[in-house]
Amino acid sequence: MEKKKKIFYLDFIRVISMIMIVTYHFYVHFAENNITGFKIFSNGKWGMIGVTLFFMISGASLMYNYGEKLDLKKYAKKRFLGIYPMFWIAYTLVFIYIFYGCKGIIWDLPTYKLGISLLAMDGYLSPYTQTFYLIGEWFLGCIVFIYILFPILRKIVNKYPKTFIGVYTIINFALLIFYRNGVMPINKNLIICTYSFVLGMYVIKYIKQFKLWQTIVTLILAIIAYLIPNSSSSLNKTVLIANFMGYNLFIVLGYIGEKIENINIQKIFNIIGKYSYAIFLVHHYIIMKIESTFTNKTLRISETICLYITCWIVIGICAKILYVLNKNIQNLFKIEQKRTTKSRIIRK
């Protein structure tokens, strides 16, 4: 498959969603460590908005690359290599670090449950069973399921675009309004998450360029949704508002991204976007470890900012190391594979 030209606004939105999610987790751990300090935001909406944007970017990116033609074997291989090797490397390093620090394995769980971690499903399936969950986010396991579904979704979107989005929209909002939470919270429901992914597919398929009127309308809708009071007693309402804001902010951010033409600014976002997966994998654990050293502290604004920057510096360094390590290991396997293939040809 011929490599297509990159769309900058996808990297722009990817970086924005990543910043939202990392910042949300930065403040989430204030409460558990009894840290008080200046907060930019602390409610769950913004974290959920970041996740919604992430799913939409994923859908848009895959539809852009595979909307016209899909080689199932190449697609599966690329998705596998894009997710699992880096995850396994990061997981192994953190596992060894904890084992050495605690002088033993801290979980009293059956060994077979490590298989859930090998599949990167430990975060997503943790509501159902105890796992060896260490790194990554719940949405990593969810996106793996969605990647498996993508070839089917692609066919349906291409063949029945109007019917599918109409029916799916009704199902999505019916669940958000009427579903009563079971073991899996509504914000992690596969149908709800896949809807965001599908919306991203439709955006890339039908919107070739964001128009000003679209941006104004969606911005107004996002502001109206934001002004609706949050309800701590209703997760459904919070998720409904957050997801709706995410759907609309995708258009707003896409429009802004299209207007950024400065090559240097684009380069910065492209570079950060390149490391986004590595950042998603390591950021949560790093934030927990760093903030645990500030237990019961009251931080001034300047100290909160310093702690925030410190977390980002450590996250950035670890993500860079992980990215390079993963790239070098995969390159070694490729070289070895080429040598093996060459040897077989010579023998024949």
FENBELRA-V39818 format. One record per residue. RES is the residue in three letters. SS is DSSP state (2 for helix, 1 for strand, 0 for the rest). Layout:
res = [RES,RES]
ss = [SS,SS]
//
This chain:
res = [MET,GLU,LYS,LYS,LYS,LYS,ILE,PHE,TYR,LEU,ASP,PHE,ILE,ARG,VAL,ILE,SER,MET,ILE,MET,ILE,VAL,THR,TYR,HIS,PHE,TYR,VAL,HIS,PHE,ALA,GLU,ASN,ASN,ILE,THR,GLY,PHE,LYS,ILE,PHE,SER,ASN,GLY,LYS,TRP,GLY,MET,ILE,GLY,VAL,THR,LEU,PHE,PHE,MET,ILE,SER,GLY,ALA,SER,LEU,MET,TYR,ASN,TYR,GLY,GLU,LYS,LEU,ASP,LEU,LYS,LYS,TYR,ALA,LYS,LYS,ARG,PHE,LEU,GLY,ILE,TYR,PRO,MET,PHE,TRP,ILE,ALA,TYR,THR,LEU,VAL,PHE,ILE,TYR,ILE,PHE,TYR,GLY,CYS,LYS,GLY,ILE,ILE,TRP,ASP,LEU,PRO,THR,TYR,LYS,LEU,GLY,ILE,SER,LEU,LEU,ALA,MET,ASP,GLY,TYR,LEU,SER,PRO,TYR,THR,GLN,THR,PHE,TYR,LEU,ILE,GLY,GLU,TRP,PHE,LEU,GLY,CYS,ILE,VAL,PHE,ILE,TYR,ILE,LEU,PHE,PRO,ILE,LEU,ARG,LYS,ILE,VAL,ASN,LYS,TYR,PRO,LYS,THR,PHE,ILE,GLY,VAL,TYR,THR,ILE,ILE,ASN,PHE,ALA,LEU,LEU,ILE,PHE,TYR,ARG,ASN,GLY,VAL,MET,PRO,ILE,ASN,LYS,ASN,LEU,ILE,ILE,CYS,THR,TYR,SER,PHE,VAL,LEU,GLY,MET,TYR,VAL,ILE,LYS,TYR,ILE,LYS,GLN,PHE,LYS,LEU,TRP,GLN,THR,ILE,VAL,THR,LEU,ILE,LEU,ALA,ILE,ILE,ALA,TYR,LEU,ILE,PRO,ASN,SER,SER,SER,SER,LEU,ASN,LYS,THR,VAL,LEU,ILE,ALA,ASN,PHE,MET,GLY,TYR,ASN,LEU,PHE,ILE,VAL,LEU,GLY,TYR,ILE,GLY,GLU,LYS,ILE,GLU,ASN,ILE,ASN,ILE,GLN,LYS,ILE,PHE,ASN,ILE,ILE,GLY,LYS,TYR,SER,TYR,ALA,ILE,PHE,LEU,VAL,HIS,HIS,TYR,ILE,ILE,MET,LYS,ILE,GLU,SER,THR,PHE,THR,ASN,LYS,THR,LEU,ARG,ILE,SER,GLU,THR,ILE,CYS,LEU,TYR,ILE,THR,CYS,TRP,ILE,VAL,ILE,GLY,ILE,CYS,ALA,LYS,ILE,LEU,TYR,VAL,LEU,ASN,LYS,ASN,ILE,GLN,ASN,LEU,PHE,LYS,ILE,GLU,GLN,LYS,ARG,THR,THR,LYS,SER,ARG,ILE,ILE,ARG,LYS]
ss = [0,0,0,0,0,0,0,2,2,2,2,2,2,2,2,2,2,2,2,2,2,2,2,2,2,2,2,2,2,2,2,2,0,0,0,1,0,0,0,0,0,0,0,2,2,2,2,2,2,2,2,2,2,2,2,2,2,2,2,2,2,2,2,2,2,2,0,0,0,0,0,2,2,2,2,2,2,2,2,2,2,2,2,2,2,2,2,2,2,2,2,2,2,2,2,2,2,2,2,2,2,2,0,0,0,0,0,0,0,0,2,2,2,2,2,2,2,2,0,0,0,0,0,0,0,0,0,0,0,0,0,0,0,0,0,0,0,2,2,2,2,2,2,2,2,2,2,2,2,2,2,2,2,2,2,2,2,2,2,0,2,2,2,2,2,2,2,2,2,2,2,2,2,2,2,2,2,2,0,0,0,0,0,0,0,2,2,2,0,2,2,2,2,2,2,2,2,2,2,2,2,2,2,2,2,2,0,0,0,0,0,2,2,2,2,2,2,2,2,2,2,2,2,2,2,2,2,0,0,0,0,0,0,0,2,2,2,2,2,2,2,2,2,2,2,2,2,2,2,2,2,2,2,2,2,2,2,2,2,0,0,0,2,2,2,2,2,2,2,2,2,2,2,2,0,2,2,2,2,2,2,2,2,2,2,2,2,2,2,2,2,2,2,2,0,0,0,1,0,0,2,2,2,2,2,2,2,2,2,2,2,2,2,2,2,2,2,2,2,2,2,2,2,2,2,2,2,2,2,2,2,2,2,2,2,2,2,2,2,2,2,2,2,2,2,2,2,0]
//
